[in-house]
Amino acid sequence: MTEPGFLARERLLKRQQLFQSIHKHTYLKGPYDKITSVAIPLALALASGTLIVRGIYNMSHGVGKKE
């Protein structure tokens, strides 16, 4: 017994042809992949870098201590 596919066969073939014709890296082929693969990690790296620099500044100048 065979199960029906998730997508119609014609629609699946059309998407396969689309993805096979794009000459990009595999992880950047979808429409929103640049957001998830580039923008979010870049934002996290910038935020963590900012916090690290702030912590080093506070430790070197002795500010921001809890009493």
mmCIF file of the N, C-alpha and C atoms, coordinates in Angstrom:
data_MODEL
# 
_entry.id   MODEL 
# 
loop_
_atom_site.group_PDB 
_atom_site.id 
_atom_site.type_symbol 
_atom_site.label_atom_id 
_atom_site.label_alt_id 
_atom_site.label_comp_id 
_atom_site.label_asym_id 
_atom_site.label_entity_id 
_atom_site.label_seq_id 
_atom_site.pdbx_PDB_ins_code 
_atom_site.Cartn_x 
_atom_site.Cartn_y 
_atom_site.Cartn_z 
_atom_site.occupancy 
_atom_site.B_iso_or_equiv 
_atom_site.pdbx_formal_charge 
_atom_site.auth_seq_id 
_atom_site.auth_comp_id 
_atom_site.auth_asym_id 
_atom_site.auth_atom_id 
_atom_site.pdbx_PDB_model_num 
ATOM 1   N N  . MET A 1 1  ? 0.835  -1.179 0.000   1.00 0.00 ? 1  MET A N  1 
ATOM 2   C CA . MET A 1 1  ? 0.000  0.000  0.000   1.00 0.00 ? 1  MET A CA 1 
ATOM 3   C C  . MET A 1 1  ? 0.887  1.252  0.000   1.00 0.00 ? 1  MET A C  1 
ATOM 4   N N  . THR A 1 2  ? 0.589  2.210  -0.824  1.00 0.00 ? 2  THR A N  1 
ATOM 5   C CA . THR A 1 2  ? 1.395  3.425  -0.903  1.00 0.00 ? 2  THR A CA 1 
ATOM 6   C C  . THR A 1 2  ? 0.611  4.598  -0.334  1.00 0.00 ? 2  THR A C  1 
ATOM 7   N N  . GLU A 1 3  ? 1.336  5.489  0.282   1.00 0.00 ? 3  GLU A N  1 
ATOM 8   C CA . GLU A 1 3  ? 0.724  6.692  0.836   1.00 0.00 ? 3  GLU A CA 1 
ATOM 9   C C  . GLU A 1 3  ? 0.798  7.809  -0.186  1.00 0.00 ? 3  GLU A C  1 
ATOM 10  N N  . PRO A 1 4  ? -0.173 8.702  -0.176  1.00 0.00 ? 4  PRO A N  1 
ATOM 11  C CA . PRO A 1 4  ? -0.075 9.851  -1.085  1.00 0.00 ? 4  PRO A CA 1 
ATOM 12  C C  . PRO A 1 4  ? 1.015  10.814 -0.609  1.00 0.00 ? 4  PRO A C  1 
ATOM 13  N N  . GLY A 1 5  ? 1.621  11.521 -1.529  1.00 0.00 ? 5  GLY A N  1 
ATOM 14  C CA . GLY A 1 5  ? 2.678  12.463 -1.179  1.00 0.00 ? 5  GLY A CA 1 
ATOM 15  C C  . GLY A 1 5  ? 2.120  13.714 -0.515  1.00 0.00 ? 5  GLY A C  1 
ATOM 16  N N  . PHE A 1 6  ? 3.008  14.521 0.039   1.00 0.00 ? 6  PHE A N  1 
ATOM 17  C CA . PHE A 1 6  ? 2.589  15.748 0.692   1.00 0.00 ? 6  PHE A CA 1 
ATOM 18  C C  . PHE A 1 6  ? 2.156  16.800 -0.327  1.00 0.00 ? 6  PHE A C  1 
ATOM 19  N N  . LEU A 1 7  ? 2.852  16.871 -1.444  1.00 0.00 ? 7  LEU A N  1 
ATOM 20  C CA . LEU A 1 7  ? 2.539  17.846 -2.487  1.00 0.00 ? 7  LEU A CA 1 
ATOM 21  C C  . LEU A 1 7  ? 2.113  17.118 -3.754  1.00 0.00 ? 7  LEU A C  1 
ATOM 22  N N  . ALA A 1 8  ? 1.420  17.828 -4.593  1.00 0.00 ? 8  ALA A N  1 
ATOM 23  C CA . ALA A 1 8  ? 1.082  17.260 -5.894  1.00 0.00 ? 8  ALA A CA 1 
ATOM 24  C C  . ALA A 1 8  ? 2.373  17.005 -6.680  1.00 0.00 ? 8  ALA A C  1 
ATOM 25  N N  . ARG A 1 9  ? 2.384  15.963 -7.473  1.00 0.00 ? 9  ARG A N  1 
ATOM 26  C CA . ARG A 1 9  ? 3.610  15.570 -8.185  1.00 0.00 ? 9  ARG A CA 1 
ATOM 27  C C  . ARG A 1 9  ? 4.131  16.681 -9.099  1.00 0.00 ? 9  ARG A C  1 
ATOM 28  N N  . GLU A 1 10 ? 3.238  17.377 -9.783  1.00 0.00 ? 10 GLU A N  1 
ATOM 29  C CA . GLU A 1 10 ? 3.664  18.451 -10.691 1.00 0.00 ? 10 GLU A CA 1 
ATOM 30  C C  . GLU A 1 10 ? 4.297  19.605 -9.902  1.00 0.00 ? 10 GLU A C  1 
ATOM 31  N N  . ARG A 1 11 ? 3.685  19.917 -8.770  1.00 0.00 ? 11 ARG A N  1 
ATOM 32  C CA . ARG A 1 11 ? 4.204  21.000 -7.933  1.00 0.00 ? 11 ARG A CA 1 
ATOM 33  C C  . ARG A 1 11 ? 5.575  20.618 -7.365  1.00 0.00 ? 11 ARG A C  1 
ATOM 34  N N  . LEU A 1 12 ? 5.725  19.364 -6.976  1.00 0.00 ? 12 LEU A N  1 
ATOM 35  C CA . LEU A 1 12 ? 6.998  18.886 -6.455  1.00 0.00 ? 12 LEU A CA 1 
ATOM 36  C C  . LEU A 1 12 ? 8.082  18.947 -7.531  1.00 0.00 ? 12 LEU A C  1 
ATOM 37  N N  . LEU A 1 13 ? 7.764  18.516 -8.736  1.00 0.00 ? 13 LEU A N  1 
ATOM 38  C CA . LEU A 1 13 ? 8.737  18.567 -9.825  1.00 0.00 ? 13 LEU A CA 1 
ATOM 39  C C  . LEU A 1 13 ? 9.124  20.002 -10.156 1.00 0.00 ? 13 LEU A C  1 
ATOM 40  N N  . LYS A 1 14 ? 8.154  20.916 -10.094 1.00 0.00 ? 14 LYS A N  1 
ATOM 41  C CA . LYS A 1 14 ? 8.432  22.318 -10.367 1.00 0.00 ? 14 LYS A CA 1 
ATOM 42  C C  . LYS A 1 14 ? 9.388  22.893 -9.322  1.00 0.00 ? 14 LYS A C  1 
ATOM 43  N N  . ARG A 1 15 ? 9.166  22.556 -8.051  1.00 0.00 ? 15 ARG A N  1 
ATOM 44  C CA . ARG A 1 15 ? 10.056 23.047 -6.984  1.00 0.00 ? 15 ARG A CA 1 
ATOM 45  C C  . ARG A 1 15 ? 11.442 22.427 -7.094  1.00 0.00 ? 15 ARG A C  1 
ATOM 46  N N  . GLN A 1 16 ? 11.512 21.155 -7.437  1.00 0.00 ? 16 GLN A N  1 
ATOM 47  C CA . GLN A 1 16 ? 12.815 20.516 -7.608  1.00 0.00 ? 16 GLN A CA 1 
ATOM 48  C C  . GLN A 1 16 ? 13.603 21.182 -8.717  1.00 0.00 ? 16 GLN A C  1 
ATOM 49  N N  . GLN A 1 17 ? 12.939 21.479 -9.826  1.00 0.00 ? 17 GLN A N  1 
ATOM 50  C CA . GLN A 1 17 ? 13.624 22.147 -10.936 1.00 0.00 ? 17 GLN A CA 1 
ATOM 51  C C  . GLN A 1 17 ? 14.092 23.539 -10.528 1.00 0.00 ? 17 GLN A C  1 
ATOM 52  N N  . LEU A 1 18 ? 13.269 24.237 -9.746  1.00 0.00 ? 18 LEU A N  1 
ATOM 53  C CA . LEU A 1 18 ? 13.643 25.567 -9.285  1.00 0.00 ? 18 LEU A CA 1 
ATOM 54  C C  . LEU A 1 18 ? 14.899 25.503 -8.413  1.00 0.00 ? 18 LEU A C  1 
ATOM 55  N N  . PHE A 1 19 ? 14.909 24.601 -7.441  1.00 0.00 ? 19 PHE A N  1 
ATOM 56  C CA . PHE A 1 19 ? 16.044 24.525 -6.538  1.00 0.00 ? 19 PHE A CA 1 
ATOM 57  C C  . PHE A 1 19 ? 17.288 23.981 -7.233  1.00 0.00 ? 19 PHE A C  1 
ATOM 58  N N  . GLN A 1 20 ? 17.131 23.132 -8.213  1.00 0.00 ? 20 GLN A N  1 
ATOM 59  C CA . GLN A 1 20 ? 18.289 22.613 -8.928  1.00 0.00 ? 20 GLN A CA 1 
ATOM 60  C C  . GLN A 1 20 ? 18.865 23.644 -9.894  1.00 0.00 ? 20 GLN A C  1 
ATOM 61  N N  . SER A 1 21 ? 18.061 24.613 -10.318 1.00 0.00 ? 21 SER A N  1 
ATOM 62  C CA . SER A 1 21 ? 18.543 25.612 -11.266 1.00 0.00 ? 21 SER A CA 1 
ATOM 63  C C  . SER A 1 21 ? 19.251 26.773 -10.584 1.00 0.00 ? 21 SER A C  1 
ATOM 64  N N  . ILE A 1 22 ? 19.030 26.964 -9.268  1.00 0.00 ? 22 ILE A N  1 
ATOM 65  C CA . ILE A 1 22 ? 19.664 28.065 -8.549  1.00 0.00 ? 22 ILE A CA 1 
ATOM 66  C C  . ILE A 1 22 ? 21.108 27.675 -8.224  1.00 0.00 ? 22 ILE A C  1 
ATOM 67  N N  . HIS A 1 23 ? 22.027 28.556 -8.556  1.00 0.00 ? 23 HIS A N  1 
ATOM 68  C CA . HIS A 1 23 ? 23.439 28.275 -8.318  1.00 0.00 ? 23 HIS A CA 1 
ATOM 69  C C  . HIS A 1 23 ? 23.924 29.041 -7.090  1.00 0.00 ? 23 HIS A C  1 
ATOM 70  N N  . LYS A 1 24 ? 23.357 28.706 -5.955  1.00 0.00 ? 24 LYS A N  1 
ATOM 71  C CA . LYS A 1 24 ? 23.776 29.275 -4.678  1.00 0.00 ? 24 LYS A CA 1 
ATOM 72  C C  . LYS A 1 24 ? 24.129 28.125 -3.755  1.00 0.00 ? 24 LYS A C  1 
ATOM 73  N N  . HIS A 1 25 ? 24.613 28.474 -2.566  1.00 0.00 ? 25 HIS A N  1 
ATOM 74  C CA . HIS A 1 25 ? 24.857 27.445 -1.573  1.00 0.00 ? 25 HIS A CA 1 
ATOM 75  C C  . HIS A 1 25 ? 23.526 26.841 -1.143  1.00 0.00 ? 25 HIS A C  1 
ATOM 76  N N  . THR A 1 26 ? 23.556 25.613 -0.696  1.00 0.00 ? 26 THR A N  1 
ATOM 77  C CA . THR A 1 26 ? 22.342 24.895 -0.342  1.00 0.00 ? 26 THR A CA 1 
ATOM 78  C C  . THR A 1 26 ? 21.568 25.591 0.755   1.00 0.00 ? 26 THR A C  1 
ATOM 79  N N  . TYR A 1 27 ? 22.264 26.179 1.735   1.00 0.00 ? 27 TYR A N  1 
ATOM 80  C CA . TYR A 1 27 ? 21.573 26.779 2.864   1.00 0.00 ? 27 TYR A CA 1 
ATOM 81  C C  . TYR A 1 27 ? 21.026 28.174 2.557   1.00 0.00 ? 27 TYR A C  1 
ATOM 82  N N  . LEU A 1 28 ? 21.206 28.706 1.348   1.00 0.00 ? 28 LEU A N  1 
ATOM 83  C CA . LEU A 1 28 ? 20.684 30.023 0.992   1.00 0.00 ? 28 LEU A CA 1 
ATOM 84  C C  . LEU A 1 28 ? 19.691 29.959 -0.169  1.00 0.00 ? 28 LEU A C  1 
ATOM 85  N N  . LYS A 1 29 ? 19.066 28.825 -0.393  1.00 0.00 ? 29 LYS A N  1 
ATOM 86  C CA . LYS A 1 29 ? 18.199 28.692 -1.554  1.00 0.00 ? 29 LYS A CA 1 
ATOM 87  C C  . LYS A 1 29 ? 16.772 29.162 -1.332  1.00 0.00 ? 29 LYS A C  1 
ATOM 88  N N  . GLY A 1 30 ? 16.279 29.125 -0.110  1.00 0.00 ? 30 GLY A N  1 
ATOM 89  C CA . GLY A 1 30 ? 14.905 29.518 0.157   1.00 0.00 ? 30 GLY A CA 1 
ATOM 90  C C  . GLY A 1 30 ? 14.745 31.025 0.225   1.00 0.00 ? 30 GLY A C  1 
ATOM 91  N N  . PRO A 1 31 ? 13.505 31.506 0.239   1.00 0.00 ? 31 PRO A N  1 
ATOM 92  C CA . PRO A 1 31 ? 13.275 32.952 0.239   1.00 0.00 ? 31 PRO A CA 1 
ATOM 93  C C  . PRO A 1 31 ? 13.667 33.635 1.555   1.00 0.00 ? 31 PRO A C  1 
ATOM 94  N N  . TYR A 1 32 ? 13.564 32.938 2.678   1.00 0.00 ? 32 TYR A N  1 
ATOM 95  C CA . TYR A 1 32 ? 13.872 33.551 3.969   1.00 0.00 ? 32 TYR A CA 1 
ATOM 96  C C  . TYR A 1 32 ? 15.165 33.005 4.570   1.00 0.00 ? 32 TYR A C  1 
ATOM 97  N N  . ASP A 1 33 ? 15.943 32.298 3.801   1.00 0.00 ? 33 ASP A N  1 
ATOM 98  C CA . ASP A 1 33 ? 17.143 31.663 4.335   1.00 0.00 ? 33 ASP A CA 1 
ATOM 99  C C  . ASP A 1 33 ? 18.248 32.664 4.655   1.00 0.00 ? 33 ASP A C  1 
ATOM 100 N N  . LYS A 1 34 ? 18.264 33.810 3.985   1.00 0.00 ? 34 LYS A N  1 
ATOM 101 C CA . LYS A 1 34 ? 19.281 34.806 4.307   1.00 0.00 ? 34 LYS A CA 1 
ATOM 102 C C  . LYS A 1 34 ? 19.038 35.386 5.692   1.00 0.00 ? 34 LYS A C  1 
ATOM 103 N N  . ILE A 1 35 ? 17.777 35.463 6.094   1.00 0.00 ? 35 ILE A N  1 
ATOM 104 C CA . ILE A 1 35 ? 17.458 35.985 7.421   1.00 0.00 ? 35 ILE A CA 1 
ATOM 105 C C  . ILE A 1 35 ? 17.944 35.007 8.484   1.00 0.00 ? 35 ILE A C  1 
ATOM 106 N N  . THR A 1 36 ? 17.622 33.721 8.310   1.00 0.00 ? 36 THR A N  1 
ATOM 107 C CA . THR A 1 36 ? 17.963 32.739 9.337   1.00 0.00 ? 36 THR A CA 1 
ATOM 108 C C  . THR A 1 36 ? 19.433 32.344 9.313   1.00 0.00 ? 36 THR A C  1 
ATOM 109 N N  . SER A 1 37 ? 20.082 32.392 8.168   1.00 0.00 ? 37 SER A N  1 
ATOM 110 C CA . SER A 1 37 ? 21.472 31.942 8.078   1.00 0.00 ? 37 SER A CA 1 
ATOM 111 C C  . SER A 1 37 ? 22.483 33.064 8.227   1.00 0.00 ? 37 SER A C  1 
ATOM 112 N N  . VAL A 1 38 ? 22.072 34.312 8.002   1.00 0.00 ? 38 VAL A N  1 
ATOM 113 C CA . VAL A 1 38 ? 23.030 35.407 8.023   1.00 0.00 ? 38 VAL A CA 1 
ATOM 114 C C  . VAL A 1 38 ? 22.646 36.464 9.063   1.00 0.00 ? 38 VAL A C  1 
ATOM 115 N N  . ALA A 1 39 ? 21.439 36.972 8.991   1.00 0.00 ? 39 ALA A N  1 
ATOM 116 C CA . ALA A 1 39 ? 21.064 38.127 9.818   1.00 0.00 ? 39 ALA A CA 1 
ATOM 117 C C  . ALA A 1 39 ? 20.977 37.786 11.305  1.00 0.00 ? 39 ALA A C  1 
ATOM 118 N N  . ILE A 1 40 ? 20.331 36.691 11.656  1.00 0.00 ? 40 ILE A N  1 
ATOM 119 C CA . ILE A 1 40 ? 20.167 36.342 13.072  1.00 0.00 ? 40 ILE A CA 1 
ATOM 120 C C  . ILE A 1 40 ? 21.517 36.012 13.724  1.00 0.00 ? 40 ILE A C  1 
ATOM 121 N N  . PRO A 1 41 ? 22.375 35.172 13.127  1.00 0.00 ? 41 PRO A N  1 
ATOM 122 C CA . PRO A 1 41 ? 23.691 34.950 13.752  1.00 0.00 ? 41 PRO A CA 1 
ATOM 123 C C  . PRO A 1 41 ? 24.544 36.221 13.831  1.00 0.00 ? 41 PRO A C  1 
ATOM 124 N N  . LEU A 1 42 ? 24.438 37.081 12.827  1.00 0.00 ? 42 LEU A N  1 
ATOM 125 C CA . LEU A 1 42 ? 25.186 38.331 12.863  1.00 0.00 ? 42 LEU A CA 1 
ATOM 126 C C  . LEU A 1 42 ? 24.703 39.221 14.002  1.00 0.00 ? 42 LEU A C  1 
ATOM 127 N N  . ALA A 1 43 ? 23.389 39.304 14.199  1.00 0.00 ? 43 ALA A N  1 
ATOM 128 C CA . ALA A 1 43 ? 22.831 40.109 15.288  1.00 0.00 ? 43 ALA A CA 1 
ATOM 129 C C  . ALA A 1 43 ? 23.251 39.545 16.643  1.00 0.00 ? 43 ALA A C  1 
ATOM 130 N N  . LEU A 1 44 ? 23.222 38.229 16.793  1.00 0.00 ? 44 LEU A N  1 
ATOM 131 C CA . LEU A 1 44 ? 23.654 37.621 18.060  1.00 0.00 ? 44 LEU A CA 1 
ATOM 132 C C  . LEU A 1 44 ? 25.137 37.872 18.323  1.00 0.00 ? 44 LEU A C  1 
ATOM 133 N N  . ALA A 1 45 ? 25.955 37.798 17.288  1.00 0.00 ? 45 ALA A N  1 
ATOM 134 C CA . ALA A 1 45 ? 27.387 38.042 17.446  1.00 0.00 ? 45 ALA A CA 1 
ATOM 135 C C  . ALA A 1 45 ? 27.649 39.490 17.837  1.00 0.00 ? 45 ALA A C  1 
ATOM 136 N N  . LEU A 1 46 ? 26.939 40.424 17.224  1.00 0.00 ? 46 LEU A N  1 
ATOM 137 C CA . LEU A 1 46 ? 27.121 41.831 17.572  1.00 0.00 ? 46 LEU A CA 1 
ATOM 138 C C  . LEU A 1 46 ? 26.672 42.123 18.998  1.00 0.00 ? 46 LEU A C  1 
ATOM 139 N N  . ALA A 1 47 ? 25.535 41.542 19.397  1.00 0.00 ? 47 ALA A N  1 
ATOM 140 C CA . ALA A 1 47 ? 25.038 41.759 20.756  1.00 0.00 ? 47 ALA A CA 1 
ATOM 141 C C  . ALA A 1 47 ? 25.998 41.182 21.786  1.00 0.00 ? 47 ALA A C  1 
ATOM 142 N N  . SER A 1 48 ? 26.490 39.972 21.551  1.00 0.00 ? 48 SER A N  1 
ATOM 143 C CA . SER A 1 48 ? 27.416 39.369 22.517  1.00 0.00 ? 48 SER A CA 1 
ATOM 144 C C  . SER A 1 48 ? 28.742 40.115 22.532  1.00 0.00 ? 48 SER A C  1 
ATOM 145 N N  . GLY A 1 49 ? 29.214 40.574 21.393  1.00 0.00 ? 49 GLY A N  1 
ATOM 146 C CA . GLY A 1 49 ? 30.450 41.364 21.350  1.00 0.00 ? 49 GLY A CA 1 
ATOM 147 C C  . GLY A 1 49 ? 30.317 42.661 22.122  1.00 0.00 ? 49 GLY A C  1 
ATOM 148 N N  . THR A 1 50 ? 29.157 43.306 21.988  1.00 0.00 ? 50 THR A N  1 
ATOM 149 C CA . THR A 1 50 ? 28.905 44.538 22.720  1.00 0.00 ? 50 THR A CA 1 
ATOM 150 C C  . THR A 1 50 ? 28.920 44.290 24.225  1.00 0.00 ? 50 THR A C  1 
ATOM 151 N N  . LEU A 1 51 ? 28.275 43.219 24.661  1.00 0.00 ? 51 LEU A N  1 
ATOM 152 C CA . LEU A 1 51 ? 28.246 42.913 26.092  1.00 0.00 ? 51 LEU A CA 1 
ATOM 153 C C  . LEU A 1 51 ? 29.630 42.553 26.626  1.00 0.00 ? 51 LEU A C  1 
ATOM 154 N N  . ILE A 1 52 ? 30.417 41.863 25.834  1.00 0.00 ? 52 ILE A N  1 
ATOM 155 C CA . ILE A 1 52 ? 31.775 41.513 26.255  1.00 0.00 ? 52 ILE A CA 1 
ATOM 156 C C  . ILE A 1 52 ? 32.626 42.772 26.409  1.00 0.00 ? 52 ILE A C  1 
ATOM 157 N N  . VAL A 1 53 ? 32.553 43.661 25.420  1.00 0.00 ? 53 VAL A N  1 
ATOM 158 C CA . VAL A 1 53 ? 33.324 44.903 25.478  1.00 0.00 ? 53 VAL A CA 1 
ATOM 159 C C  . VAL A 1 53 ? 32.878 45.747 26.667  1.00 0.00 ? 53 VAL A C  1 
ATOM 160 N N  . ARG A 1 54 ? 31.594 45.819 26.916  1.00 0.00 ? 54 ARG A N  1 
ATOM 161 C CA . ARG A 1 54 ? 31.080 46.577 28.058  1.00 0.00 ? 54 ARG A CA 1 
ATOM 162 C C  . ARG A 1 54 ? 31.581 45.989 29.383  1.00 0.00 ? 54 ARG A C  1 
ATOM 163 N N  . GLY A 1 55 ? 31.586 44.662 29.474  1.00 0.00 ? 55 GLY A N  1 
ATOM 164 C CA . GLY A 1 55 ? 32.077 44.015 30.684  1.00 0.00 ? 55 GLY A CA 1 
ATOM 165 C C  . GLY A 1 55 ? 33.545 44.257 30.912  1.00 0.00 ? 55 GLY A C  1 
ATOM 166 N N  . ILE A 1 56 ? 34.346 44.211 29.862  1.00 0.00 ? 56 ILE A N  1 
ATOM 167 C CA . ILE A 1 56 ? 35.782 44.476 29.992  1.00 0.00 ? 56 ILE A CA 1 
ATOM 168 C C  . ILE A 1 56 ? 36.012 45.921 30.419  1.00 0.00 ? 56 ILE A C  1 
ATOM 169 N N  . TYR A 1 57 ? 35.268 46.845 29.839  1.00 0.00 ? 57 TYR A N  1 
ATOM 170 C CA . TYR A 1 57 ? 35.392 48.256 30.211  1.00 0.00 ? 57 TYR A CA 1 
ATOM 171 C C  . TYR A 1 57 ? 35.030 48.457 31.679  1.00 0.00 ? 57 TYR A C  1 
ATOM 172 N N  . ASN A 1 58 ? 33.912 47.863 32.113  1.00 0.00 ? 58 ASN A N  1 
ATOM 173 C CA . ASN A 1 58 ? 33.486 48.012 33.507  1.00 0.00 ? 58 ASN A CA 1 
ATOM 174 C C  . ASN A 1 58 ? 34.516 47.421 34.475  1.00 0.00 ? 58 ASN A C  1 
ATOM 175 N N  . MET A 1 59 ? 35.090 46.268 34.130  1.00 0.00 ? 59 MET A N  1 
ATOM 176 C CA . MET A 1 59 ? 36.084 45.660 35.021  1.00 0.00 ? 59 MET A CA 1 
ATOM 177 C C  . MET A 1 59 ? 37.364 46.492 35.069  1.00 0.00 ? 59 MET A C  1 
ATOM 178 N N  . SER A 1 60 ? 37.781 47.026 33.947  1.00 0.00 ? 60 SER A N  1 
ATOM 179 C CA . SER A 1 60 ? 39.034 47.785 33.931  1.00 0.00 ? 60 SER A CA 1 
ATOM 180 C C  . SER A 1 60 ? 38.904 49.130 34.604  1.00 0.00 ? 60 SER A C  1 
ATOM 181 N N  . HIS A 1 61 ? 37.723 49.727 34.631  1.00 0.00 ? 61 HIS A N  1 
ATOM 182 C CA . HIS A 1 61 ? 37.519 51.030 35.263  1.00 0.00 ? 61 HIS A CA 1 
ATOM 183 C C  . HIS A 1 61 ? 36.859 50.929 36.640  1.00 0.00 ? 61 HIS A C  1 
ATOM 184 N N  . GLY A 1 62 ? 36.453 49.736 37.049  1.00 0.00 ? 62 GLY A N  1 
ATOM 185 C CA . GLY A 1 62 ? 35.891 49.544 38.372  1.00 0.00 ? 62 GLY A CA 1 
ATOM 186 C C  . GLY A 1 62 ? 34.503 50.129 38.545  1.00 0.00 ? 62 GLY A C  1 
ATOM 187 N N  . VAL A 1 63 ? 33.745 50.222 37.473  1.00 0.00 ? 63 VAL A N  1 
ATOM 188 C CA . VAL A 1 63 ? 32.382 50.756 37.569  1.00 0.00 ? 63 VAL A CA 1 
ATOM 189 C C  . VAL A 1 63 ? 31.375 49.612 37.465  1.00 0.00 ? 63 VAL A C  1 
ATOM 190 N N  . GLY A 1 64 ? 30.163 49.871 37.920  1.00 0.00 ? 64 GLY A N  1 
ATOM 191 C CA . GLY A 1 64 ? 29.097 48.897 37.809  1.00 0.00 ? 64 GLY A CA 1 
ATOM 192 C C  . GLY A 1 64 ? 29.160 47.792 38.857  1.00 0.00 ? 64 GLY A C  1 
ATOM 193 N N  . LYS A 1 65 ? 29.881 48.019 39.971  1.00 0.00 ? 65 LYS A N  1 
ATOM 194 C CA . LYS A 1 65 ? 29.989 47.006 41.019  1.00 0.00 ? 65 LYS A CA 1 
ATOM 195 C C  . LYS A 1 65 ? 28.741 47.033 41.896  1.00 0.00 ? 65 LYS A C  1 
ATOM 196 N N  . LYS A 1 66 ? 28.377 45.854 42.375  1.00 0.00 ? 66 LYS A N  1 
ATOM 197 C CA . LYS A 1 66 ? 27.299 45.772 43.357  1.00 0.00 ? 66 LYS A CA 1 
ATOM 198 C C  . LYS A 1 66 ? 27.914 45.876 44.746  1.00 0.00 ? 66 LYS A C  1 
ATOM 199 N N  . GLU A 1 67 ? 27.289 46.640 45.609  1.00 0.00 ? 67 GLU A N  1 
ATOM 200 C CA . GLU A 1 67 ? 27.859 46.836 46.947  1.00 0.00 ? 67 GLU A CA 1 
ATOM 201 C C  . GLU A 1 67 ? 27.098 46.076 47.986  1.00 0.00 ? 67 GLU A C  1 
# 
